[in-house]
Amino acid sequence: MPRNDSLEMGELTDTAFYILLSVVEPKHGYLIMQSIETMTNQRLTVGPASMYTTIKKLLAAGLIELFDDEDDKRKTYAATAKGMGLLQKNVEWRKDMVRHAEAIFQQKGVLEG
């Protein structure tokens, strides 16, 4: 059975989520990697191969675009309106996921408070 591309289904992998979140303000590749590490307190590190593969998918899906910052040496990317919309939907979905888990944990006495 063929694997569906998560972007086609409107879902963001963790890597795609953080890349898209990073380019809410235009950034070049190295700065994207640094900002993800900073945001996640070094819990998520995205290597160049994974990052550029994901960037190609985000570009193809129209979720990010090349941002013209007049620097010929580095490509800079920025989230599109479509990308921001999908990011917002994913944030709400992830909040729901946490609420669902907390409710189950509370029912089962796994979490305090």
PAKOL-994072 format. One record per atom (N, C-alpha, C, O, CB): residue number from 1; chain; atom name; x, y, z. Coordinates in nm, 4 decimals, padded with zeros to 6 digits. Each point is the difference from the previous one (the first is absolute). Glycine has a CB too. Layout:
N
resi,chain,name,u,v,w
NUM,A,CA,X,Y,Z
...
END
This chain:
113
resi,chain,name,u,v,w
1,A,N,00.0844,-00.1177,00.0000
1,A,CA,-00.0844,00.1177,00.0000
1,A,C,00.0893,00.1245,00.0000
1,A,O,00.0885,00.0109,00.0849
1,A,CB,-00.2740,-00.1358,00.0376
2,A,N,00.1649,00.2178,-00.2143
2,A,CA,00.0877,00.1168,-00.0059
2,A,C,-00.0186,00.0910,00.1206
2,A,O,-00.1099,00.0161,00.0530
2,A,CB,00.1031,-00.0288,-00.3014
3,A,N,00.1187,00.0712,00.2894
3,A,CA,-00.0019,00.0910,00.1129
3,A,C,-00.0462,00.1375,-00.0462
3,A,O,00.0518,00.0536,-00.0979
3,A,CB,00.1333,-00.1828,00.2103
4,A,N,-00.2823,00.1862,-00.0422
4,A,CA,-00.0451,00.1351,-00.0339
4,A,C,00.0992,00.1020,00.0530
4,A,O,00.0535,-00.0157,00.1097
4,A,CB,-00.2937,-00.0591,-00.1056
5,A,N,00.2645,00.1777,-00.0808
5,A,CA,00.0846,00.1082,00.0456
5,A,C,-00.0779,00.0804,00.1030
5,A,O,-00.1127,00.0424,-00.0258
5,A,CB,00.2371,-00.0333,-00.1958
6,A,N,-00.0651,00.0116,00.3367
6,A,CA,-00.0706,00.0691,00.1080
6,A,C,-00.0423,00.1406,-00.0404
6,A,O,-00.1052,00.0473,00.0432
6,A,CB,00.2352,-00.1815,00.1212
7,A,N,-00.0497,00.2021,-00.2466
7,A,CA,-00.0370,00.1349,-00.0432
7,A,C,-00.1259,-00.0011,-00.0853
7,A,O,-00.0830,00.0905,00.0092
7,A,CB,00.3234,-00.0254,-00.0015
8,A,N,-00.2542,-00.1682,-00.0909
8,A,CA,-00.1196,-00.0104,-00.0822
8,A,C,-00.1242,-00.0178,00.0862
8,A,O,-00.1104,00.0373,-00.0398
8,A,CB,00.2477,-00.1351,-00.1446
9,A,N,-00.1182,00.0404,00.3026
9,A,CA,-00.1114,-00.0238,00.0908
9,A,C,-00.0192,00.1164,00.0977
9,A,O,-00.0880,-00.0045,00.0859
9,A,CB,00.1295,-00.2417,-00.1065
10,A,N,00.0402,00.3492,00.0072
10,A,CA,-00.0124,00.1158,00.0883
10,A,C,00.0657,-00.0179,00.1348
10,A,O,-00.0281,00.0745,00.0939
10,A,CB,-00.1804,-00.0246,-00.2085
11,A,N,00.2961,-00.1486,00.1248
11,A,CA,00.0703,-00.0271,00.1252
11,A,C,00.1464,00.0385,-00.0143
11,A,O,00.0592,-00.0137,-00.1070
11,A,CB,-00.2190,-00.1737,00.1611
12,A,N,00.2163,00.2354,00.0541
12,A,CA,00.1410,00.0371,00.0002
12,A,C,00.0776,-00.0957,00.0892
12,A,O,-00.0379,-00.0232,00.1148
12,A,CB,-00.0210,00.2649,-00.1566
13,A,N,00.1670,-00.2969,-00.0107
13,A,CA,00.0916,-00.0747,00.0853
13,A,C,00.0624,00.0993,00.0970
13,A,O,-00.0115,00.1212,-00.0186
13,A,CB,00.0590,-00.2958,-00.1626
14,A,N,00.0180,00.1242,00.2837
14,A,CA,00.0661,00.0903,00.0942
14,A,C,00.1030,00.0876,-00.0711
14,A,O,00.0100,00.1194,00.0280
14,A,CB,-00.0456,-00.2870,00.1555
15,A,N,00.1114,00.1088,-00.2747
15,A,CA,00.1006,00.0770,-00.0736
15,A,C,-00.0664,00.1086,-00.0841
15,A,O,00.0440,00.1150,00.0022
15,A,CB,00.1065,-00.3163,-00.0079
16,A,N,-00.2556,00.1668,-00.0681
16,A,CA,-00.0699,00.0987,-00.0825
16,A,C,-00.0634,00.1078,00.0869
16,A,O,00.0027,00.1181,-00.0349
16,A,CB,-00.0465,-00.2940,-00.1384
17,A,N,-00.0130,00.1352,00.2862
17,A,CA,-00.0620,00.0947,00.0934
17,A,C,00.1023,00.1044,00.0455
17,A,O,-00.0262,00.1201,-00.0057
17,A,CB,-00.1348,-00.2992,00.0827
18,A,N,00.2765,00.1325,-00.0321
18,A,CA,00.1004,00.0930,00.0516
18,A,C,00.0652,00.0836,-00.1099
18,A,O,00.0347,00.1157,00.0236
18,A,CB,00.0066,-00.2755,00.1614
19,A,N,-00.0245,00.1045,-00.3023
19,A,CA,00.0536,00.0811,-00.1101
19,A,C,-00.0990,00.1102,-00.0348
19,A,O,00.0379,00.1164,-00.0135
19,A,CB,00.0908,-00.3146,-00.0767
20,A,N,-00.2558,00.1615,00.0757
20,A,CA,-00.1026,00.0987,-00.0323
20,A,C,-00.0104,00.1050,00.1102
20,A,O,-00.0124,00.1190,-00.0289
20,A,CB,-00.1131,-00.2926,-00.1024
21,A,N,00.1304,00.1311,00.2557
21,A,CA,-00.0039,00.0940,00.1123
21,A,C,00.1210,00.0934,-00.0028
21,A,O,-00.0110,00.1178,00.0338
21,A,CB,-00.1151,-00.2873,00.1026
22,A,N,00.2406,00.1166,-00.1766
22,A,CA,00.1229,00.0805,-00.0057
22,A,C,-00.0056,00.1086,-00.1052
22,A,O,00.0596,00.1064,00.0168
22,A,CB,00.0646,-00.3036,00.0616
23,A,N,-00.1964,00.1710,-00.1880
23,A,CA,00.0000,00.0967,-00.1096
23,A,C,-00.1253,00.0889,00.0007
23,A,O,-00.0390,00.0550,-00.1030
23,A,CB,00.1749,-00.2171,-00.0311
24,A,N,-00.1975,00.1748,00.2510
24,A,CA,-00.1049,00.1013,00.0143
24,A,C,00.0636,00.1354,-00.0316
24,A,O,-00.0635,00.0882,-00.0577
24,A,CB,-00.0642,-00.2253,00.2348
25,A,N,00.2538,00.1515,-00.1381
25,A,CA,00.0839,00.1124,-00.0428
25,A,C,00.1063,-00.0600,-00.0919
25,A,O,00.0546,-00.1058,00.0312
25,A,CB,-00.0957,00.2436,00.1851
26,A,N,00.0718,-00.0734,-00.3281
26,A,CA,00.0936,-00.0575,-00.0973
26,A,C,00.1342,-00.0387,00.0622
26,A,O,00.0584,00.0742,00.0790
26,A,CB,-00.1692,00.0628,-00.2540
27,A,N,00.1578,-00.2569,00.1358
27,A,CA,00.1287,-00.0500,00.0498
27,A,C,00.0662,-00.0837,-00.1086
27,A,O,-00.0669,-00.0579,-00.0856
27,A,CB,-00.0180,00.0580,00.3246
28,A,N,00.2166,-00.0054,-00.2337
28,A,CA,00.0751,-00.0895,-00.0878
28,A,C,00.0218,-00.1327,00.0727
28,A,O,-00.0242,-00.0106,00.1202
28,A,CB,00.1391,00.2073,-00.2354
29,A,N,-00.0694,-00.2965,00.0418
29,A,CA,00.0097,-00.1358,00.0513
29,A,C,00.0709,-00.0169,00.1325
29,A,O,-00.0552,-00.0613,00.0914
29,A,CB,00.0513,-00.0034,-00.3216
30,A,N,00.1243,00.1172,00.2435
30,A,CA,00.0755,-00.0180,00.1238
30,A,C,-00.0740,00.0628,00.1171
30,A,O,-00.0030,-00.0568,00.1092
30,A,CB,00.2175,00.0546,-00.2393
31,A,N,-00.2738,00.1181,00.1087
31,A,CA,-00.0740,00.0676,00.1061
31,A,C,-00.1258,-00.0789,00.0379
31,A,O,-00.0410,00.0009,00.1161
31,A,CB,00.1291,00.2205,-00.1977
32,A,N,-00.1490,-00.2889,-00.0150
32,A,CA,-00.1149,-00.0860,00.0296
32,A,C,00.0430,-00.1107,00.0961
32,A,O,-00.0662,-00.0250,00.1007
32,A,CB,-00.0362,00.0750,-00.3276
33,A,N,00.2130,-00.1157,00.1953
33,A,CA,00.0496,-00.1084,00.0859
33,A,C,00.0301,00.0509,00.1402
33,A,O,-00.0351,-00.0648,00.0987
33,A,CB,00.1309,-00.0496,-00.2996
34,A,N,-00.0310,00.2301,00.2103
34,A,CA,00.0315,00.0577,00.1303
34,A,C,-00.1253,00.0351,00.0788
34,A,O,-00.0073,-00.0261,00.1201
34,A,CB,00.2184,00.1143,-00.2161
35,A,N,-00.3098,-00.0289,00.0289
35,A,CA,-00.1208,00.0416,00.0708
35,A,C,-00.0789,-00.1205,00.0507
35,A,O,-00.0613,00.0072,00.1065
35,A,CB,00.0522,00.1989,-00.2485
36,A,N,00.0096,-00.3167,00.0674
36,A,CA,-00.0683,-00.1213,00.0464
36,A,C,00.0686,-00.0546,00.1250
36,A,O,-00.0663,-00.0379,00.0965
36,A,CB,-00.0046,-00.0151,-00.3328
37,A,N,00.2028,00.0493,00.2337
37,A,CA,00.0725,-00.0475,00.1178
37,A,C,-00.0269,00.0895,00.1204
37,A,O,-00.0173,-00.0498,00.1113
37,A,CB,00.1947,-00.0458,-00.2602
38,A,N,-00.1810,00.2263,00.1281
38,A,CA,-00.0265,00.0940,00.1087
38,A,C,-00.1418,-00.0172,00.0533
38,A,O,-00.0204,-00.0084,00.1211
38,A,CB,00.1837,00.1700,-00.2219
39,A,N,-00.2622,-00.1671,00.0098
39,A,CA,-00.1402,-00.0153,00.0408
39,A,C,-00.0224,-00.1257,00.0827
39,A,O,-00.0772,00.0006,00.0959
39,A,CB,00.0096,00.1222,-00.3008
40,A,N,00.1356,-00.2306,00.1670
40,A,CA,-00.0247,-00.1297,00.0637
40,A,C,00.1026,-00.0319,00.1091
40,A,O,00.0067,-00.1134,00.0474
40,A,CB,-00.1081,00.0351,-00.2614
41,A,N,00.1800,00.1762,00.2534
41,A,CA,00.1060,-00.0222,00.0993
41,A,C,00.0878,-00.1191,-00.0379
41,A,O,00.0329,-00.0833,00.0845
41,A,CB,-00.1818,00.1800,00.0927
42,A,N,00.1863,-00.1039,-00.3043
42,A,CA,00.0865,-00.1029,-00.0582
42,A,C,-00.0625,-00.1399,00.0030
42,A,O,00.0715,-00.0982,-00.0201
42,A,CB,00.1232,00.2356,00.0905
43,A,N,-00.3253,-00.1497,-00.0460
43,A,CA,-00.0656,-00.1315,-00.0024
43,A,C,-00.0260,-00.0459,-00.1427
43,A,O,-00.0153,-00.1197,-00.0244
43,A,CB,-00.0906,00.1700,00.2454
44,A,N,00.1006,00.0424,-00.3149
44,A,CA,-00.0179,-00.0358,-00.1410
44,A,C,00.1098,00.0682,-00.0805
44,A,O,00.0148,00.1222,00.0013
44,A,CB,-00.2669,-00.1489,00.0269
45,A,N,00.3271,-00.0550,-00.0972
45,A,CA,00.1038,00.0491,-00.0904
45,A,C,-00.0360,-00.0486,-00.1394
45,A,O,-00.0212,-00.1194,-00.0214
45,A,CB,00.2011,00.1189,00.2040
46,A,N,-00.1867,00.0927,-00.2768
46,A,CA,-00.0316,-00.0348,-00.1380
46,A,C,00.1271,00.0169,-00.0820
46,A,O,00.0565,00.1090,-00.0084
46,A,CB,-00.3004,-00.0374,00.0337
47,A,N,00.2872,-00.1804,-00.0849
47,A,CA,00.1199,00.0043,-00.0830
47,A,C,-00.0300,00.0593,-00.1366
47,A,O,-00.1163,00.0106,-00.0390
47,A,CB,00.2053,-00.2094,00.1600
48,A,N,00.0148,00.2377,-00.1938
48,A,CA,-00.0189,00.0634,-00.1306
48,A,C,-00.0785,-00.0850,-00.0998
48,A,O,-00.0869,00.0527,-00.0695
48,A,CB,00.2988,00.0655,00.1108
49,A,N,-00.1838,-00.2474,-00.0500
49,A,CA,-00.0691,-00.0840,-00.0981
49,A,C,-00.1498,-00.0055,00.0293
49,A,O,-00.0822,00.0170,-00.0900
49,A,CB,00.2913,-00.1538,00.0603
50,A,N,-00.2435,00.1132,00.1547
50,A,CA,-00.1409,-00.0055,00.0394
50,A,C,-00.0671,00.1356,-00.0184
50,A,O,-00.1134,00.0084,-00.0470
50,A,CB,00.1673,-00.1900,00.2111
51,A,N,00.0170,00.2870,-00.1268
51,A,CA,-00.0580,00.1334,-00.0108
51,A,C,-00.0286,00.0362,-00.1458
51,A,O,-00.1094,00.0465,-00.0318
51,A,CB,00.2317,00.0209,00.2403
52,A,N,-00.0251,-00.0882,-00.2967
52,A,CA,-00.0206,00.0412,-00.1392
52,A,C,-00.0995,-00.0900,-00.0725
52,A,O,-00.0691,00.0462,-00.0909
52,A,CB,00.3010,00.0437,00.0888
53,A,N,-00.2407,-00.2167,00.0399
53,A,CA,-00.1044,-00.0866,-00.0550
53,A,C,-00.1378,00.0524,00.0402
53,A,O,-00.0913,00.0069,-00.0823
53,A,CB,00.2477,-00.2055,00.0904
54,A,N,-00.1700,00.2350,00.1181
54,A,CA,-00.1274,00.0522,00.0505
54,A,C,-00.0306,00.1362,-00.0611
54,A,O,-00.1150,00.0279,-00.0339
54,A,CB,00.1486,-00.1537,00.2485
55,A,N,00.0673,00.2106,-00.2289
55,A,CA,-00.0201,00.1312,-00.0623
55,A,C,-00.0518,-00.0168,-00.1433
55,A,O,-00.0897,00.0728,-00.0425
55,A,CB,00.2737,00.0256,00.1863
56,A,N,-00.1273,-00.1942,-00.2181
56,A,CA,-00.0484,-00.0242,-00.1373
56,A,C,-00.1482,-00.0368,00.0005
56,A,O,-00.0763,00.0470,-00.0845
56,A,CB,00.3067,-00.1229,00.0164
57,A,N,-00.2710,-00.0081,00.1634
57,A,CA,-00.1408,-00.0395,00.0100
57,A,C,-00.0877,00.1191,00.0382
57,A,O,-00.1090,00.0168,-00.0547
57,A,CB,00.1798,-00.2489,00.1194
58,A,N,-00.0239,00.3146,00.0288
58,A,CA,-00.0766,00.1181,00.0417
58,A,C,-00.0130,00.0999,-00.1149
58,A,O,-00.1051,00.0617,-00.0175
58,A,CB,00.1850,-00.0942,00.2539
59,A,N,00.0273,00.0482,-00.3145
59,A,CA,-00.0051,00.0873,-00.1182
59,A,C,-00.1002,-00.0529,-00.1023
59,A,O,-00.0823,00.0755,-00.0518
59,A,CB,00.3223,-00.0105,00.0898
60,A,N,-00.2328,-00.1946,-00.0667
60,A,CA,-00.0882,-00.0617,-00.0990
60,A,C,-00.1470,00.0098,00.0414
60,A,O,-00.0887,00.0112,-00.0846
60,A,CB,00.2742,-00.1675,00.0224
61,A,N,-00.2101,00.1520,00.1935
61,A,CA,-00.1368,00.0076,00.0512
61,A,C,-00.0494,00.1442,00.0117
61,A,O,-00.1164,00.0234,00.0324
61,A,CB,00.1573,-00.2358,00.0915
62,A,N,00.0476,00.3092,-00.1502
62,A,CA,-00.0384,00.1405,00.0086
62,A,C,-00.0113,00.0517,00.1423
62,A,O,-00.0665,00.1005,00.0250
62,A,CB,-00.0518,-00.1316,-00.2369
63,A,N,00.1837,-00.0382,00.3060
63,A,CA,-00.0074,00.0398,00.1404
63,A,C,00.1091,00.0990,00.0379
63,A,O,-00.0146,00.0773,00.0946
63,A,CB,-00.0856,-00.2981,-00.0436
64,A,N,00.2099,00.2172,-00.1262
64,A,CA,00.1063,00.0989,00.0157
64,A,C,00.0396,00.0474,-00.1390
64,A,O,-00.0358,-00.0612,-00.1006
64,A,CB,00.1196,-00.0453,00.3172
65,A,N,-00.0096,00.2158,-00.2207
65,A,CA,00.0481,00.0531,-00.1269
65,A,C,00.1390,00.0567,00.0194
65,A,O,00.0414,00.0309,00.1117
65,A,CB,-00.2761,00.0201,-00.1865
66,A,N,00.3061,-00.0380,-00.0359
66,A,CA,00.1294,00.0674,00.0059
66,A,C,-00.0254,00.1475,00.0245
66,A,O,-00.0862,00.0612,-00.0631
66,A,CB,00.1943,-00.2308,-00.0927
67,A,N,-00.0328,00.2251,00.2473
67,A,CA,-00.0125,00.1400,00.0361
67,A,C,00.1184,00.0735,-00.0586
67,A,O,00.1145,-00.0373,00.0256
67,A,CB,-00.2407,-00.0171,00.1871
68,A,N,00.1015,00.1571,-00.2901
68,A,CA,00.1084,00.0735,-00.0650
68,A,C,00.0609,00.0998,00.0977
68,A,O,-00.0552,00.1071,00.0254
68,A,CB,-00.0565,-00.1344,-00.2498
69,A,N,00.2269,-00.0110,00.2783
69,A,CA,00.0687,00.0901,00.0926
69,A,C,00.1300,00.0531,-00.0610
69,A,O,00.0848,00.0554,00.0699
69,A,CB,-00.1853,-00.1806,00.1237
70,A,N,00.1143,00.1073,-00.3248
70,A,CA,00.1146,00.0511,-00.0763
70,A,C,00.1328,-00.0613,00.0419
70,A,O,00.1052,00.0585,-00.0257
70,A,CB,-00.2300,00.1521,-00.0016
71,A,N,00.1224,-00.3273,00.0915
71,A,CA,00.1218,-00.0712,00.0350
71,A,C,00.0106,-00.1197,-00.0932
71,A,O,-00.0714,-00.0989,00.0172
71,A,CB,00.0610,00.1746,00.2269
72,A,N,00.0986,-00.0675,-00.3422
72,A,CA,00.0132,-00.1059,-00.0997
72,A,C,00.0639,-00.1268,00.0567
72,A,O,-00.0117,-00.1068,-00.0600
72,A,CB,00.0293,00.2834,-00.1137
73,A,N,00.0493,-00.1662,00.2877
73,A,CA,00.0713,-00.1143,00.0560
73,A,C,-00.0913,-00.0927,00.0794
73,A,O,00.0268,-00.1198,00.0093
73,A,CB,00.1769,00.2605,-00.0005
74,A,N,-00.3103,-00.0873,00.0480
74,A,CA,-00.0885,-00.0788,00.0849
74,A,C,-00.1440,00.0141,-00.0469
74,A,O,-00.0452,00.1092,-00.0344
74,A,CB,00.2022,-00.0801,00.2283
75,A,N,-00.2277,-00.1405,-00.1948
75,A,CA,-00.1429,00.0045,-00.0292
75,A,C,-00.0741,00.0250,00.1306
75,A,O,00.0257,-00.0642,00.1018
75,A,CB,-00.0004,-00.0932,-00.3006
76,A,N,-00.1166,00.2512,00.1932
76,A,CA,-00.0796,00.0344,00.1167
76,A,C,-00.1440,-00.0396,-00.0278
76,A,O,-00.0518,00.0202,-00.1098
76,A,CB,00.2070,00.1712,00.1715
77,A,N,-00.2185,-00.2480,00.0393
77,A,CA,-00.1355,-00.0519,-00.0145
77,A,C,-00.0951,00.0725,00.0951
77,A,O,00.0399,00.0461,00.1069
77,A,CB,00.0523,-00.2705,-00.1756
78,A,N,-00.2183,00.2334,00.0275
78,A,CA,-00.1025,00.0631,00.0835
78,A,C,-00.1297,-00.0786,-00.0155
78,A,O,-00.0292,-00.0530,-00.1071
78,A,CB,00.1384,00.2822,00.0838
79,A,N,-00.1861,-00.2360,00.1308
79,A,CA,-00.1293,-00.0675,-00.0038
79,A,C,-00.0975,00.0799,-00.0863
79,A,O,00.0006,00.1230,00.0015
79,A,CB,00.0405,-00.2215,00.2278
80,A,N,-00.1239,00.0278,-00.3036
80,A,CA,-00.1060,00.0645,-00.0788
80,A,C,-00.1263,00.0071,00.0863
80,A,O,-00.0044,-00.0555,00.1098
80,A,CB,00.1030,-00.0301,-00.3305
81,A,N,-00.1999,00.1537,00.1704
81,A,CA,-00.1286,00.0054,00.0716
81,A,C,-00.0565,-00.1416,00.0152
81,A,O,-00.0551,-00.0343,00.1046
81,A,CB,00.0096,00.2677,-00.1951
82,A,N,00.0593,-00.3147,-00.0137
82,A,CA,-00.0462,-00.1389,00.0069
82,A,C,00.0763,-00.0764,00.1088
82,A,O,-00.0588,-00.0781,00.0749
82,A,CB,00.0001,00.0846,-00.3209
83,A,N,00.1884,00.0167,00.2537
83,A,CA,00.0825,-00.0645,00.1014
83,A,C,-00.0380,00.0431,00.1406
83,A,O,-00.0046,-00.0819,00.0919
83,A,CB,00.1883,00.0688,-00.2575
84,A,N,-00.2107,00.1413,00.1819
84,A,CA,-00.0409,00.0503,00.1320
84,A,C,-00.1331,-00.0622,00.0414
84,A,O,-00.0186,-00.0357,00.1164
84,A,CB,00.1405,00.2525,-00.1592
85,A,N,-00.2143,-00.2297,-00.0519
85,A,CA,-00.1287,-00.0613,00.0301
85,A,C,00.0157,-00.1447,00.0452
85,A,O,-00.0617,-00.0422,00.0978
85,A,CB,-00.0449,00.1936,-00.2644
86,A,N,00.1903,-00.2279,00.0943
86,A,CA,00.0220,-00.1390,00.0373
86,A,C,00.0720,-00.0096,00.1340
86,A,O,-00.0296,-00.0885,00.0803
86,A,CB,00.0375,00.0258,-00.3226
87,A,N,00.0854,00.1522,00.2664
87,A,CA,00.0709,00.0019,00.1277
87,A,C,-00.0980,00.0248,00.1145
87,A,O,00.0063,-00.0675,00.1027
87,A,CB,00.2022,00.1507,-00.2179
88,A,N,-00.2987,00.0129,00.0981
88,A,CA,-00.0996,00.0283,00.1040
88,A,C,-00.0906,-00.1204,00.0251
88,A,O,-00.0307,-00.0316,00.1150
88,A,CB,00.0366,00.2735,-00.1795
89,A,N,-00.0487,-00.3091,-00.0425
89,A,CA,-00.0833,-00.1200,00.0164
89,A,C,00.0749,-00.1088,00.0753
89,A,O,-00.0572,-00.0676,00.0855
89,A,CB,-00.0632,00.1234,-00.2973
90,A,N,00.2497,-00.0727,00.1796
90,A,CA,00.0792,-00.1010,00.0682
90,A,C,00.0232,00.0337,00.1461
90,A,O,00.0042,-00.0898,00.0841
90,A,CB,00.1044,00.0388,-00.2998
91,A,N,-00.0933,00.1788,00.2474
91,A,CA,00.0152,00.0406,00.1399
91,A,C,-00.1271,-00.0363,00.0768
91,A,O,00.0078,-00.0553,00.1097
91,A,CB,00.1489,00.2448,-00.1754
92,A,N,-00.2729,-00.1590,00.0093
92,A,CA,-00.1262,-00.0335,00.0669
92,A,C,-00.0147,-00.1511,00.0152
92,A,O,-00.0428,-00.0478,00.1051
92,A,CB,-00.0622,00.2562,-00.1989
93,A,N,00.1400,-00.2835,-00.0098
93,A,CA,-00.0084,-00.1452,00.0068
93,A,C,00.0920,-00.0540,00.1086
93,A,O,-00.0390,-00.0895,00.0750
93,A,CB,-00.0177,00.0813,-00.3188
94,A,N,00.1775,00.0610,00.2531
94,A,CA,00.0948,-00.0463,00.1024
94,A,C,-00.0484,00.0362,00.1402
94,A,O,00.0201,-00.0770,00.0939
94,A,CB,00.1679,00.1012,-00.2587
95,A,N,-00.2511,00.0913,00.1800
95,A,CA,-00.0593,00.0359,00.1297
95,A,C,-00.1085,-00.1004,00.0373
95,A,O,-00.0082,-00.0441,00.1146
95,A,CB,00.0579,00.2883,-00.1560
96,A,N,-00.1332,-00.2799,-00.0568
96,A,CA,-00.1044,-00.0997,00.0243
96,A,C,00.0616,-00.1333,00.0411
96,A,O,-00.0500,-00.0665,00.0907
96,A,CB,-00.0993,00.1816,-00.2572
97,A,N,00.2570,-00.1539,00.1004
97,A,CA,00.0664,-00.1257,00.0326
97,A,C,00.0457,-00.0010,00.1460
97,A,O,-00.0169,-00.0994,00.0706
97,A,CB,00.0910,00.0774,-00.3100
98,A,N,-00.0162,00.1338,00.2837
98,A,CA,00.0473,00.0092,00.1383
98,A,C,-00.1192,-00.0057,00.0965
98,A,O,00.0060,-00.0683,00.1022
98,A,CB,00.1948,00.2048,-00.1772
99,A,N,-00.3088,-00.0645,00.0423
99,A,CA,-00.1195,-00.0039,00.0865
99,A,C,-00.0562,-00.1414,00.0096
99,A,O,-00.0393,-00.0440,00.1080
99,A,CB,-00.0130,00.2812,-00.1709
100,A,N,00.0482,-00.3084,-00.0495
100,A,CA,-00.0503,-00.1374,00.0011
100,A,C,00.0874,-00.0876,00.0895
100,A,O,-00.0509,-00.0766,00.0818
100,A,CB,-00.0414,00.1067,-00.3147
101,A,N,00.2229,-00.0184,00.2169
101,A,CA,00.0922,-00.0806,00.0804
101,A,C,-00.0127,00.0336,00.1480
101,A,O,-00.0017,-00.0898,00.0842
101,A,CB,00.1590,00.0779,-00.2787
102,A,N,-00.1664,00.1413,00.2268
102,A,CA,-00.0128,00.0398,00.1404
102,A,C,-00.1288,-00.0544,00.0611
102,A,O,-00.0008,-00.0417,00.1158
102,A,CB,00.1332,00.2488,-00.1642
103,A,N,-00.2409,-00.2069,-00.0283
103,A,CA,-00.1269,-00.0528,00.0501
103,A,C,00.0116,-00.1498,00.0287
103,A,O,-00.0466,-00.0471,00.1037
103,A,CB,-00.0783,00.2233,-00.2339
104,A,N,00.1860,-00.2498,00.0402
104,A,CA,00.0183,-00.1442,00.0204
104,A,C,00.0911,-00.0240,00.1196
104,A,O,-00.0299,-00.0843,00.0846
104,A,CB,-00.0024,00.0412,-00.3312
105,A,N,00.1428,00.1161,00.2543
105,A,CA,00.0927,-00.0166,00.1118
105,A,C,-00.0686,00.0306,00.1331
105,A,O,00.0212,-00.0696,00.0993
105,A,CB,00.1699,00.1294,-00.2507
106,A,N,-00.2726,00.0444,00.1523
106,A,CA,-00.0694,00.0379,00.1226
106,A,C,-00.0989,-00.1094,00.0404
106,A,O,-00.0102,-00.0343,00.1178
106,A,CB,00.0360,00.2788,-00.1765
107,A,N,-00.0984,-00.2991,-00.0390
107,A,CA,-00.0941,-00.1094,00.0277
107,A,C,00.0709,-00.1206,00.0589
107,A,O,-00.0524,-00.0671,00.0888
107,A,CB,-00.0924,00.1470,-00.2751
108,A,N,00.2638,-00.1066,00.1362
108,A,CA,00.0761,-00.1174,00.0428
108,A,C,00.0912,00.0274,00.1182
108,A,O,00.0692,-00.0901,00.0475
108,A,CB,-00.0789,00.0108,-00.2798
109,A,N,00.0104,00.2044,00.2806
109,A,CA,00.0840,00.0356,00.1146
109,A,C,00.1479,00.0055,-00.0324
109,A,O,00.0840,-00.0157,00.0886
109,A,CB,-00.2537,-00.0873,00.0543
110,A,N,00.2025,00.1256,-00.2718
110,A,CA,00.1394,00.0054,-00.0419
110,A,C,00.0618,00.1347,00.0326
110,A,O,00.1174,00.0070,00.0362
110,A,CB,-00.1673,-00.1700,-00.2176
111,A,N,-00.0277,00.2704,00.1689
111,A,CA,00.0496,00.1350,00.0264
111,A,C,-00.0555,00.0534,00.1314
111,A,O,-00.1134,-00.0285,00.0385
111,A,CB,00.1318,00.0694,-00.2850
112,A,N,00.0636,00.0360,00.3127
112,A,CA,-00.0479,00.0696,00.1188
112,A,C,-00.0616,00.1321,-00.0414
112,A,O,00.0409,00.0606,-00.0991
112,A,CB,00.1353,-00.1704,00.2423
113,A,N,-00.2750,00.1541,-00.0666
113,A,CA,-00.0586,00.1327,-00.0196
113,A,C,-00.0901,00.0048,-00.1134
113,A,O,-00.0570,00.1052,-00.0291
113,A,CB,00.2498,-00.0089,00.1247
END
